[in-house]
Amino acid sequence: MNARLALLLVFLIFSATNDEKKKEAPITPKEVIPLFNGKDLTGLTTWLNDTKHDDPKKVFTVHDGLLHISGDGMGYIATSKEYRNYHLVVEFKWGERTWAGRKDKAKDSGVLLHAAGADGNSGGVWMASIECNIIQGGVGDIIVIPGKDAAGAPLPVSAAAEVEKDRDGEEVWKKGGEKKVFKGGRINWYGRDPDWKDEIGFRGKNDVESPGSEWTRIDIIADGGRLSIQVNGKLVNEASDAAPQAGKILLQSEGAEIIFRKWELHPLKK
């Protein structure tokens, strides 16, 4: 290889590396960023554990300005870009349909935050991430989901929370409780009914999400390692020391029809 060709090769590799770094740099919102434009799936990608990036059953569609997830398959719709330090606003309501193994179970979905790695790197279904759960009776639970990289090495995920144990020994968020680091598992929102049952239509006595098919609003503050979750304006869960602190944002398909009318990022208030 002559000197000129060697220099050209070095330049191309350097340029490609810089372009990749620019491409992968997480975005911090400076203004409102609609993650869903109300018209189509521009700026989004889809993943299903059985068909991968193909969606032959049209699980993810847009109708009447709304994002519909039929739930007929396990997977998600994801932002193509990564984000950090934001105020995420999601508004959803349940549809009528449920599917397969969750036909008679509590309607289930979720928002996956700080998602990292390749598609399906957690059990072939999810990405390594921190979930704000959307399930009847458990909207606002935090679930820590580790994954694996292409070589099979762990993609660690963790978060800390102040918790206490409920009647059944489950970890529940409590301000001022014992601080515990979670490298997997669930942090229940503070009012989750200890008698919760995985049955369709379940509603606990303290539930904050809207009943039936009414719209529910979720506000998530991701500020460095801090995560704060509000449901219909009420603070229900918090975590700190989150890792990673940036990544893609995903909406799950998990056996139940769910409809979103808002999915957008706001700048953090100074």
VEXDREN-2710 file (C-alpha; in Angstrom, 1 decimal):
% VEXDREN-2710
k/r/px/py/pz
1/MET/0.0/0.0/0.0
2/ASN/1.5/3.3/-1.0
3/ALA/1.6/6.3/1.4
4/ARG/-1.1/8.3/-0.4
5/LEU/-3.5/5.3/-0.3
6/ALA/-2.7/4.8/3.4
7/LEU/-3.4/8.4/4.2
8/LEU/-6.7/8.2/2.3
9/LEU/-7.7/5.1/4.3
10/VAL/-6.9/6.8/7.6
11/PHE/-8.9/9.9/6.6
12/LEU/-11.9/7.8/5.6
13/ILE/-11.8/5.8/8.9
14/PHE/-11.4/9.0/10.9
15/SER/-14.3/10.7/9.0
16/ALA/-16.6/7.6/9.5
17/THR/-15.8/7.5/13.2
18/ASN/-16.6/11.2/13.6
19/ASP/-19.8/10.8/11.6
20/GLU/-20.8/7.8/13.8
21/LYS/-20.1/9.8/17.0
22/LYS/-22.2/12.7/15.7
23/LYS/-25.0/10.3/14.7
24/GLU/-25.1/8.6/18.1
25/ALA/-24.9/11.7/20.3
26/PRO/-28.0/11.8/22.4
27/ILE/-30.2/14.8/21.9
28/THR/-31.1/17.1/24.8
29/PRO/-34.4/18.9/23.9
30/LYS/-34.2/22.6/23.6
31/GLU/-37.9/22.9/22.4
32/VAL/-40.8/20.5/22.2
33/ILE/-40.0/17.4/20.1
34/PRO/-43.0/15.4/18.9
35/LEU/-41.8/11.8/18.7
36/PHE/-44.9/10.9/16.8
37/ASN/-46.1/13.3/14.1
38/GLY/-49.7/12.2/13.9
39/LYS/-49.5/11.2/10.3
40/ASP/-47.1/8.2/9.9
41/LEU/-44.2/6.4/11.5
42/THR/-41.5/8.7/10.3
43/GLY/-38.5/8.8/12.7
44/LEU/-39.6/5.5/14.3
45/THR/-38.7/1.8/13.9
46/THR/-40.6/-1.3/14.9
47/TRP/-39.5/-4.6/16.3
48/LEU/-41.5/-7.8/17.0
49/ASN/-39.9/-10.9/18.5
50/ASP/-41.2/-13.2/15.8
51/THR/-41.0/-11.1/12.6
52/LYS/-38.2/-8.7/13.7
53/HIS/-38.3/-5.4/11.7
54/ASP/-41.2/-6.6/9.5
55/ASP/-44.8/-5.9/10.6
56/PRO/-47.0/-8.2/8.4
57/LYS/-49.9/-8.0/10.9
58/LYS/-49.8/-4.2/11.0
59/VAL/-49.4/-4.1/14.8
60/PHE/-48.2/-0.5/14.6
61/THR/-50.5/1.8/12.6
62/VAL/-51.6/5.4/12.4
63/HIS/-55.3/6.4/12.2
64/ASP/-57.1/9.7/12.7
65/GLY/-54.0/11.3/14.1
66/LEU/-53.5/8.5/16.7
67/LEU/-50.8/5.9/17.1
68/HIS/-52.5/2.5/17.4
69/ILE/-50.7/-0.6/18.8
70/SER/-52.9/-3.6/18.3
71/GLY/-50.9/-5.7/20.8
72/ASP/-51.0/-8.7/18.5
73/GLY/-47.3/-9.5/19.1
74/MET/-44.6/-8.9/21.5
75/GLY/-42.3/-6.0/20.7
76/TYR/-42.1/-2.2/20.5
77/ILE/-42.0/0.9/18.4
78/ALA/-38.8/2.9/19.0
79/THR/-37.4/6.3/18.3
80/SER/-34.6/6.1/15.8
81/LYS/-32.6/8.8/17.8
82/GLU/-31.4/8.7/21.4
83/TYR/-32.3/11.4/24.0
84/ARG/-31.2/12.5/27.4
85/ASN/-32.3/15.1/30.0
86/TYR/-36.0/15.5/29.1
87/HIS/-39.6/15.8/30.2
88/LEU/-41.5/13.1/28.4
89/VAL/-45.3/13.4/28.0
90/VAL/-47.3/10.3/27.0
91/GLU/-51.1/10.2/26.8
92/PHE/-52.8/6.8/26.2
93/LYS/-56.0/4.9/26.4
94/TRP/-56.8/1.2/26.2
95/GLY/-58.4/-0.4/23.1
96/GLU/-60.8/-3.3/23.2
97/ARG/-58.6/-6.2/21.9
98/THR/-56.4/-8.6/23.9
99/TRP/-54.4/-11.4/22.5
100/ALA/-53.1/-15.0/23.0
101/GLY/-51.6/-15.6/26.4
102/ARG/-52.8/-12.3/27.7
103/LYS/-56.4/-12.7/26.5
104/ASP/-57.9/-12.5/30.0
105/LYS/-55.0/-10.9/31.7
106/ALA/-54.5/-7.2/32.8
107/LYS/-54.0/-5.0/29.8
108/ASP/-50.3/-4.4/29.5
109/SER/-47.8/-2.1/27.8
110/GLY/-45.0/0.2/28.9
111/VAL/-42.6/3.0/28.1
112/LEU/-39.0/1.9/27.9
113/LEU/-36.4/4.6/28.7
114/HIS/-32.7/4.9/28.0
115/ALA/-32.9/1.9/25.8
116/ALA/-29.5/0.7/24.6
117/GLY/-28.0/-2.0/22.4
118/ALA/-29.4/-3.9/19.4
119/ASP/-33.1/-4.6/18.9
120/GLY/-34.4/-7.5/21.0
121/ASN/-31.2/-7.8/23.1
122/SER/-33.3/-8.6/26.2
123/GLY/-34.8/-12.1/25.7
124/GLY/-35.3/-11.4/22.0
125/VAL/-38.2/-9.1/22.8
126/TRP/-37.0/-5.9/24.5
127/MET/-33.9/-3.7/24.8
128/ALA/-31.8/-3.1/27.8
129/SER/-33.7/-0.2/29.4
130/ILE/-35.6/1.2/32.4
131/GLU/-39.4/0.8/32.0
132/CYS/-42.2/2.9/33.2
133/ASN/-44.8/0.2/33.3
134/ILE/-48.3/0.7/31.8
135/ILE/-50.5/-2.2/33.1
136/GLN/-53.9/-2.0/34.7
137/GLY/-53.3/-1.4/38.4
138/GLY/-49.6/-0.8/37.9
139/VAL/-49.2/2.3/35.8
140/GLY/-46.0/4.0/37.1
141/ASP/-44.1/0.9/38.3
142/ILE/-40.4/1.0/37.4
143/ILE/-38.9/-2.1/35.9
144/VAL/-35.1/-2.5/35.4
145/ILE/-34.4/-4.6/32.2
146/PRO/-30.8/-5.7/31.6
147/GLY/-29.8/-7.1/28.2
148/LYS/-26.8/-8.4/26.2
149/ASP/-24.6/-7.1/23.5
150/ALA/-23.9/-8.8/20.2
151/ALA/-21.2/-10.9/21.7
152/GLY/-23.5/-12.1/24.5
153/ALA/-21.8/-9.9/27.2
154/PRO/-24.1/-8.3/29.7
155/LEU/-25.5/-4.8/29.1
156/PRO/-26.0/-3.7/32.7
157/VAL/-28.9/-1.5/33.7
158/SER/-29.5/-0.2/37.2
159/ALA/-31.4/2.4/39.3
160/ALA/-31.7/3.2/43.0
161/ALA/-34.9/3.9/44.8
162/GLU/-36.1/4.6/48.3
163/VAL/-38.4/1.7/49.1
164/GLU/-40.3/-0.3/51.7
165/LYS/-41.7/-3.8/51.5
166/ASP/-45.4/-4.3/51.3
167/ARG/-47.5/-7.1/52.9
168/ASP/-46.2/-9.6/50.4
169/GLY/-42.6/-8.6/50.5
170/GLU/-42.6/-6.6/47.2
171/GLU/-40.5/-3.5/46.9
172/VAL/-42.7/-0.3/46.9
173/TRP/-41.5/3.2/46.4
174/LYS/-41.6/5.3/49.6
175/LYS/-40.0/8.7/50.0
176/GLY/-37.5/8.5/52.8
177/GLY/-37.5/4.7/52.8
178/GLU/-34.4/2.4/52.6
179/LYS/-32.3/3.3/49.5
180/LYS/-31.7/0.2/47.4
181/VAL/-29.9/-0.4/44.1
182/PHE/-31.8/-2.5/41.5
183/LYS/-30.0/-4.2/38.7
184/GLY/-33.1/-6.0/37.6
185/GLY/-36.7/-6.4/38.9
186/ARG/-39.5/-4.0/39.8
187/ILE/-40.2/-1.0/42.0
188/ASN/-43.9/-0.8/42.5
189/TRP/-45.6/2.6/42.5
190/TYR/-46.4/3.8/46.0
191/GLY/-50.2/2.9/45.9
192/ARG/-50.2/-0.4/44.0
193/ASP/-52.9/-2.7/45.5
194/PRO/-51.2/-5.6/47.4
195/ASP/-54.2/-7.7/46.3
196/TRP/-53.4/-6.9/42.6
197/LYS/-54.4/-9.8/40.3
198/ASP/-53.3/-10.3/36.7
199/GLU/-56.9/-10.2/35.3
200/ILE/-58.4/-8.0/32.7
201/GLY/-60.0/-4.8/34.0
202/PHE/-58.3/-4.9/37.4
203/ARG/-58.5/-1.7/39.3
204/GLY/-57.0/-1.1/42.7
205/LYS/-58.6/1.1/45.4
206/ASN/-55.8/3.7/45.1
207/ASP/-55.2/3.6/41.3
208/VAL/-54.4/6.9/39.7
209/GLU/-54.7/6.0/36.0
210/SER/-58.1/6.9/34.4
211/PRO/-60.7/4.1/34.4
212/GLY/-61.9/2.1/31.4
213/SER/-61.0/3.6/28.1
214/GLU/-60.5/7.2/29.3
215/TRP/-57.2/8.9/28.5
216/THR/-54.4/8.8/31.0
217/ARG/-51.4/11.2/31.0
218/ILE/-47.9/10.2/32.1
219/ASP/-45.1/12.7/32.8
220/ILE/-41.6/11.4/33.1
221/ILE/-38.7/13.6/34.2
222/ALA/-35.3/12.2/33.2
223/ASP/-32.7/14.5/34.6
224/GLY/-29.2/13.0/34.7
225/GLY/-29.6/9.9/36.8
226/ARG/-32.9/10.9/38.3
227/LEU/-36.3/9.6/37.1
228/SER/-39.6/11.0/38.3
229/ILE/-43.0/9.6/37.2
230/GLN/-46.3/11.3/37.5
231/VAL/-49.7/9.8/36.5
232/ASN/-52.5/12.2/35.8
233/GLY/-50.5/14.9/37.6
234/LYS/-49.7/12.8/40.8
235/LEU/-46.2/11.8/41.7
236/VAL/-46.2/8.0/41.9
237/ASN/-42.6/6.8/41.7
238/GLU/-39.0/8.0/41.7
239/ALA/-35.6/6.6/41.1
240/SER/-32.0/7.9/41.2
241/ASP/-28.6/6.9/39.9
242/ALA/-30.1/5.5/36.7
243/ALA/-27.6/3.9/34.3
244/PRO/-27.6/4.4/31.4
245/GLN/-28.8/8.0/31.5
246/ALA/-29.6/8.3/27.8
247/GLY/-31.0/6.2/24.9
248/LYS/-33.9/5.5/22.7
249/ILE/-37.5/5.6/23.9
250/LEU/-39.8/2.7/23.2
251/LEU/-43.5/2.0/23.5
252/GLN/-44.4/-1.7/24.0
253/SER/-46.7/-4.1/22.3
254/GLU/-47.5/-6.7/24.9
255/GLY/-50.8/-8.5/24.2
256/ALA/-53.3/-5.6/24.6
257/GLU/-54.5/-2.9/22.2
258/ILE/-53.4/0.5/23.3
259/ILE/-53.7/3.9/21.6
260/PHE/-51.5/7.0/22.0
261/ARG/-52.5/10.5/21.2
262/LYS/-49.4/12.2/22.6
263/TRP/-45.7/11.1/22.7
264/GLU/-43.4/14.1/23.0
265/LEU/-40.4/15.5/24.7
266/HIS/-40.2/18.9/26.5
267/PRO/-37.0/20.7/27.7
268/LEU/-36.4/20.4/31.4
269/LYS/-37.3/23.5/33.4
270/LYS/-34.3/25.5/34.5
END
